Amino acid sequence: MQRECVFGVAGAVLLATAGITACQGDASAAPPGAARVVKDTDDEAVIELSDGRRVSLRYQAGTGLLERHRSAGGKPWSHAKTVYATKTDPCQGIDLKAKRATVTVRANFGQYCRDGEPPTESVAAVGTGGLGKWDTHIAKNWDGWDRVDIARDGKSATFSSKSWASATTLDWRAGKGFGEVATTYKKLGERFLGTWRAEDGSHQVTFRQSKLNVPASATVEMLKGPACKVRMDLINIWEDRVQPRGAKVLEGEKTRYCPPEEFNSEYVVATADWPMELRNLGDATPLVTYRKA
């Protein structure tokens, strides 16, 4: 089962974690279903499952990500199977993790990735049982999944990435495969919600709360002079201030404060009962003062 999605979330640049994650240590002390890493290089990772089987995921130039496995006792390896076909370079190694008979893979690829360029293709994959079938999910223009957590019984797993502004998850369920990618954005403080009108009556700003897969936003609308209405995402959120990004014109043309200067402006509400101010970053002098409409 293979699905593809394209991410375009403003400000959500997330770095994938390199290396291999697995339960380590003496097998006699390991918890039920634990696995151990056998090999970990940039181009191949091998993990040994709790039942003694071994699973290998390796990169092959011009082909992509290949999987093979073998039974306990050193029996011959299975024929290599392509989990993800790509001609781009691998990035930051291959991550394998397992519980019981469930094996998860995180891997990233991109042109010139070996030279330090960011990934453009991120693979999340899960194999179960006899490992004859793998569910895969491909995310493009995405820096990859930070981690994966597998349920104790191996029947579900969650791939996730977090930033200070949002958390993105991808769930996998046995027998169902991968679900939809879900991004939860940081909530906007209650003090901001609603409509604020500039004291000179020239324009107003309306704040709306974040929803699943949709960041909090602010809409600026001119009330006097040339028509202008813009919508901005609020990715940078603190308790007393927010910084708008990515203004989109809904009506008319951009004008002063519609939108405010991007990357150099913030709306500030110092306490719940104070007016709102538009300020330049690093400057406490208000450019505009607003009152709740």
N, C-alpha and C positions, 0 to 999 in steps of 0.2 A: 504494500500500500504506500503510494508516494504522493505527497501533496506539496504544493509550492505556494508561498506567499511573499509579497513584496512589502517592505516596511518603509514608511516615510514619516516617521514621528519626529517633529522638530525638537532638536536639542537632545535626542535620546541616543547619544553615541556611547555605546557600551563596549568595554574591552573583554574578550573571551579569556578564560583562565587556562593556562597551559598545564600540561602534566597529566598524571594518572591518579585517579581516586579509587582506593580500594581498602578493604579491611586488611591490616597487616598483623604480623606477629605469629607466635606459636599456634599451630593448628589446634592443639589440645585445649588452648584457652580461648579460641575464637568462638564467637557466638554462632548459633545455627544459621546456615546459609551464607557464611562469610566466604569471601574470595580473596586471592592474593595476586599481586602483580608479579609476573615472571620476566617481562621485558618491557622496556620503556625507552624508545628512541624517537627522534623527530618523525621517522617514516613508518614505525611499526610499534604496536602495543600488543602484549600478550597477557592474558589473565587466566588463572586457574580457578575453576569453580569449586564449590564445596564437595561436589561428587567426583572430583579428580579430572574432569574434562578440561581441555584448554581451548581458548578462543583467541584467534589472531585477527587483528584489523591492521592492514598496512596500505601505504600509498604506493601506487605504481604510476610512474610518469606517463602521461598521455592516455591513461585509462581511468584513474580515480581511486576510490576507496574500495579495497577488496577484503573479503572475509573468508576465513577457513577455520575449521575446528577439528578436534580429534577426541576420541574416547579416552578414558583413563587407562593407564598401563602402557603408554607409548605406542599406541596403534597408529597407522598411517593417517596423515591429515586428509581432510576432505578436499575436493576440488575447489579452487578459489571462486567465490561468487562476488559479483560487483554489487556493492551496497549503494554506491553513488558514482555515477560516471561524470568525470570532468577532466579537462586538459589543463586546468589552472594549477598553481602551486599550492602545497599544503601550508598551513600556518600553525606554529606553536604546538606541534605534536598532536597526538590522538588520545582522547580520554576514554578509558574503559572503566565501567563500574558494574558490579553484579551482586545479586542476592538470589540465592537458590538457583533456579534455572532461567532467570531473567537477566539479560545483559544489555546495558545501555552504552551508547557511543555518542560522544560529542567531537566534532571535527570541523575545521574551517579551511576554506580555500580562497584563493584570489590571485590575480595576475601579479607577479613580482612579490608575492607574499614572503618568500624567503629573504627578500632584500629589505623587508620592513614595511612594505605597503599593507594597508588594512585589508581584512578579508571582505569578500563580496558574496560568498556563498557559505552558509552555515548548515551543517547537517546534524539532526537529532535522529537517532535510530535505536530501535529496540528489537532484540531477538529473544525468543522464548523456546522452551521445550527442546526439541531436537535441533533447533537453530537452522532449520531448512527454509524458514521464511523470516524476513525482516520487515518491520514497518519503518518507513523513513519519512521525515518531514524536512523540506528544504526551505530555508529563509534566505532571500537575496537582499543585498545592500543592508547588511545587518552584521554587527561585530561578533555575534555568537552568544551562546548560553554560558552563563557563569558557572552553573552547577546543575546537578540532577539528583533528586531524592527518590529512592525506590522504597515502596512499602515493604514491610517485613515478609509478607507472603508472596511478594514478587508480582502481584496482580495489577499493580498500578505504579506509575512513575510521573514525576513532575520536573520538567526542565524549567529553569528560571534564570532571570537576569535582573539586577537591581541597580538603580542609580539614586542619587539624592532626590530626584524629581518624580520617579515612577518605578513600578515593579511589573515585569512582564513574565507571564507563565504560559507553559504549554503542557497540557495533561495527556498522558497515554493510559489506556485501559486495555487489559487483556481481552481479546475477542472483539474489541471495538476499534483499536488503533488510536491514532491521534485525534484530539478535538481541535477546537479553534484557539488561536493565540489570543490571550487576554492581557491588556495593559491597564493597570490601576494607577491613576495619577494622584499626586499629592493634593489633598483637599484644601480649598480656599477657606480662610478664616471667616466666621460668621459676620465679623465687623465690616467686611467688604461687600457682602451680598446686597443686591438691589441697585437702584439708580442714584447717581450723584450728579448734581447740577452745579456747574461753575458759578461762582458768585456774581460774575458779570453777565450771566445768562447766555453766553456765547455758545456753549455746548454742554453735553452731558455724557456720562460714562456709566454703563450698566454692566455689572459683574454677574456671571453665572457659574454655578458649581460644576466640578468635574463629574463625569459619568464614566462607566466602563468603556475603555478604548477612546475616550474623548477628554482632553484636558480642560481645566477651567478656562474661561475666556472673558474678555471684556470687549464691549462694543462702544465705540465713540461715535456720537452723532452731533453734527453742527446744528444749532438752533437759530443762528443768525448768519448772514452772509452767504457765500457760495455753498452749495450743497456738498456734504461729505458724510459718509458713513463707512466705518471700517470695523472689522472684527480682528481681534488679536488673541493668540493663545497665551496663557499665563503659565509658563514652565517654571520660572523662578519665583517661588512662593515662600515667604516667611510669615510669622505671626502678625507683624505690623507693616509689611511692605510686599509689593509684588512688582515684577518686572515683565512687561509685555514683549512678545516676540512674534514675528511672522505676520504682520498686518496684511489683511486682504480687503481690498476696496469693494464694498457692497453697493454704494451709490455715489455718484458725483466724482470728485477728484480730491486727492490728498491736499490738505492745507495745514496751517499751524495747529499743533496739538491734535490733529486728526490724520494720522496717529502722532503720538509724541515721538521724539527722536529715539529710534531703536538702538539698543545696547548702551544708551546713555541716559535713560529715564526710568523712574519708578514712581508708583503710587504709594503713598504712605498714610496709614491711619494709626497714629501713635497709641491711642487707647480706644476702647469701644465707644466712648462718648465724645471723641474728638472729631473735628472735620477732617476731610481727606485732602492731601496736598499732592501735587505733581512736582517732583524735584529732579534735578540732574543728579546723577550718581556722585556721591561724595560731597554734595553741597546741601546744607540744611535749609537754604533759602527757597521758599516755595515759588514755583513759576505760576501755579494756579491753585486756588483754594476752592473746595467743593463742599456742598451741604447735601444731605440726603433729600431727595425730591419727595 
